[in-house]
Amino acid sequence: PALFRRILVPHDFSAPATRALRLAATLARAHGGRLTVLHVIVPFYVPADLPLGLGAEQLPPPASFVPEQRRRLERLVTRALGADAPPFTIAVEVGDPARCILEAARRADAIVMATAGRTGLAHLLIGSVAEKIVRHATVPVLTVRPRVAAAPATRRARRSGRGR
């Protein structure tokens, strides 16, 4: 019963993350719960020897983006969930996404998040934040896969040898 009272929803401003947000809102409404929507700003590395005289000291620190991203996320959540939105809190942090999500999950009963859907080399090189969360979270994790466009029924039937 308390599984969906405090739901953490990591959000990266993608369409799949908004689908996961809507699903989390449905679960929260059904169980009298609330959402914490978290966006993580990944710190960037700037080499000291950038051409054109640009150096790390001339770029704004990642934390300076927090207020703008908080406003952007609040607008997105408000628009996506509409008037019947369950209670929600917006959080924006700077750091490693998996670490920040796992830390925030300590104050949640469940996590509802999108998967990026990377496969092959991209998955191997970049890794999957969702996979790390599923492996290391101490609360249940509901992952929402990206939508994949299905081939029309007639093409599927022809490829499988049926429908000839």
RONU-977403 format. One line per 10 residues: number of its first residue (from 1); their letters; for each residue x, y, z of C-alpha. Coordinates in nm, 2 decimals, decimal comma. Example, Ala and Ser with C-alpha at 12.3 -4.5 7.8 and 13.67 -1.06 7.14 Angstrom:
2
1 = AS = 1,23/-0,45/0,78 ~ 1,37/-0,11/0,71
//
This chain:
164
1 = PALFRRILVP = 0,00/0,00/0,00 ~ 0,28/0,25/0,08 ~ 0,47/0,15/-0,23 ~ 0,36/0,45/-0,44 ~ 0,33/0,72/-0,16 ~ 0,67/0,88/-0,23 ~ 0,77/0,83/-0,59 ~ 1,10/0,96/-0,73 ~ 1,09/1,04/-1,10 ~ 1,43/1,12/-1,27
11 = HDFSAPATRA = 1,38/1,34/-1,57 ~ 1,62/1,44/-1,85 ~ 1,37/1,65/-2,05 ~ 1,31/1,37/-2,30 ~ 0,98/1,24/-2,43 ~ 1,03/0,90/-2,26 ~ 1,10/1,07/-1,93 ~ 0,77/1,26/-1,96 ~ 0,59/0,93/-2,03 ~ 0,74/0,79/-1,71
21 = LRLAATLARA = 0,63/1,11/-1,53 ~ 0,27/1,07/-1,64 ~ 0,27/0,70/-1,53 ~ 0,42/0,80/-1,19 ~ 0,15/1,07/-1,15 ~ -0,12/0,81/-1,22 ~ 0,03/0,58/-0,96 ~ 0,06/0,87/-0,71 ~ -0,30/0,98/-0,76 ~ -0,43/0,62/-0,72
31 = HGGRLTVLHV = -0,23/0,57/-0,39 ~ -0,25/0,92/-0,24 ~ 0,11/0,97/-0,31 ~ 0,35/1,25/-0,41 ~ 0,62/1,29/-0,66 ~ 0,98/1,42/-0,65 ~ 1,09/1,50/-1,00 ~ 1,47/1,51/-1,02 ~ 1,69/1,65/-1,29 ~ 2,07/1,60/-1,27
41 = IVPFYVPADL = 2,30/1,84/-1,44 ~ 2,62/1,65/-1,54 ~ 2,93/1,85/-1,47 ~ 3,13/1,91/-1,78 ~ 3,51/1,88/-1,82 ~ 3,69/2,16/-2,00 ~ 4,05/2,10/-2,10 ~ 4,29/2,37/-1,98 ~ 4,44/2,42/-2,33 ~ 4,12/2,51/-2,53
51 = PLGLGAEQLP = 4,19/2,70/-2,85 ~ 4,08/3,06/-2,90 ~ 4,18/3,16/-2,55 ~ 3,88/2,99/-2,39 ~ 3,95/2,83/-2,06 ~ 3,75/2,67/-1,78 ~ 3,76/2,99/-1,58 ~ 3,56/3,17/-1,85 ~ 3,27/2,92/-1,85 ~ 2,99/2,94/-1,60
61 = PPASFVPEQR = 3,00/2,67/-1,33 ~ 2,74/2,39/-1,37 ~ 2,57/2,50/-1,05 ~ 2,48/2,83/-1,22 ~ 2,24/2,64/-1,44 ~ 2,03/2,50/-1,15 ~ 1,78/2,79/-1,12 ~ 1,71/2,80/-1,49 ~ 1,67/2,42/-1,51 ~ 1,45/2,42/-1,20
71 = RRLERLVTRA = 1,21/2,66/-1,37 ~ 1,22/2,47/-1,69 ~ 1,14/2,14/-1,51 ~ 0,86/2,30/-1,31 ~ 0,70/2,43/-1,63 ~ 0,73/2,09/-1,80 ~ 0,58/1,90/-1,50 ~ 0,30/2,15/-1,47 ~ 0,22/2,13/-1,84 ~ 0,26/1,75/-1,86
81 = LGADAPPFTI = 0,04/1,67/-1,56 ~ -0,23/1,94/-1,59 ~ -0,48/2,05/-1,32 ~ -0,52/1,71/-1,16 ~ -0,14/1,67/-1,08 ~ -0,06/1,50/-0,75 ~ 0,16/1,70/-0,51 ~ 0,51/1,72/-0,65 ~ 0,85/1,86/-0,56 ~ 1,11/1,97/-0,81
91 = AVEVGDPARC = 1,48/1,90/-0,75 ~ 1,78/1,99/-0,96 ~ 2,13/1,87/-0,87 ~ 2,47/1,87/-1,02 ~ 2,66/1,54/-1,02 ~ 2,67/1,19/-1,15 ~ 2,31/1,10/-1,25 ~ 2,32/0,75/-1,10 ~ 2,47/0,86/-0,77 ~ 2,23/1,15/-0,74
101 = ILEAARRADA = 1,93/0,93/-0,82 ~ 2,03/0,66/-0,58 ~ 2,09/0,92/-0,30 ~ 1,74/1,08/-0,36 ~ 1,59/0,73/-0,36 ~ 1,67/0,70/0,01 ~ 1,37/0,93/0,07 ~ 1,14/0,75/-0,17 ~ 0,93/0,43/-0,17 ~ 0,97/0,37/-0,55
111 = IVMATAGRTG = 1,14/0,50/-0,86 ~ 0,96/0,54/-1,19 ~ 1,20/0,62/-1,47 ~ 1,25/0,60/-1,85 ~ 1,52/0,39/-2,01 ~ 1,73/0,55/-2,28 ~ 1,70/0,25/-2,50 ~ 2,07/0,25/-2,60 ~ 2,20/-0,08/-2,73 ~ 2,53/-0,22/-2,86
121 = LAHLLIGSVA = 2,84/0,00/-2,85 ~ 2,66/0,31/-2,72 ~ 2,53/0,11/-2,42 ~ 2,87/-0,05/-2,36 ~ 3,06/0,28/-2,38 ~ 2,82/0,51/-2,20 ~ 2,65/0,26/-1,97 ~ 2,29/0,29/-1,87 ~ 2,18/0,51/-1,58 ~ 1,86/0,31/-1,56
131 = EKIVRHATVP = 2,06/-0,02/-1,54 ~ 2,27/0,12/-1,26 ~ 1,96/0,23/-1,07 ~ 1,79/-0,11/-1,11 ~ 2,10/-0,29/-0,99 ~ 2,17/-0,07/-0,69 ~ 1,85/0,09/-0,57 ~ 1,71/-0,02/-0,23 ~ 1,35/0,05/-0,34 ~ 1,15/-0,09/-0,63
141 = VLTVRPRVAA = 1,22/0,05/-0,97 ~ 0,96/0,07/-1,25 ~ 1,13/0,13/-1,59 ~ 0,94/0,27/-1,89 ~ 1,09/0,17/-2,22 ~ 1,08/0,42/-2,51 ~ 0,81/0,36/-2,77 ~ 0,92/0,18/-3,07 ~ 0,73/0,23/-3,40 ~ 0,57/-0,10/-3,50
151 = APATRRARRS = 0,58/-0,20/-3,87 ~ 0,24/-0,21/-4,03 ~ 0,06/-0,54/-3,99 ~ 0,08/-0,63/-4,36 ~ 0,46/-0,59/-4,37 ~ 0,51/-0,80/-4,06 ~ 0,28/-1,07/-4,20 ~ 0,47/-1,08/-4,53 ~ 0,81/-1,10/-4,36 ~ 0,70/-1,39/-4,15
161 = GRGR = 0,57/-1,58/-4,45 ~ 0,20/-1,53/-4,36 ~ -0,04/-1,31/-4,56 ~ 0,07/-1,42/-4,91
//
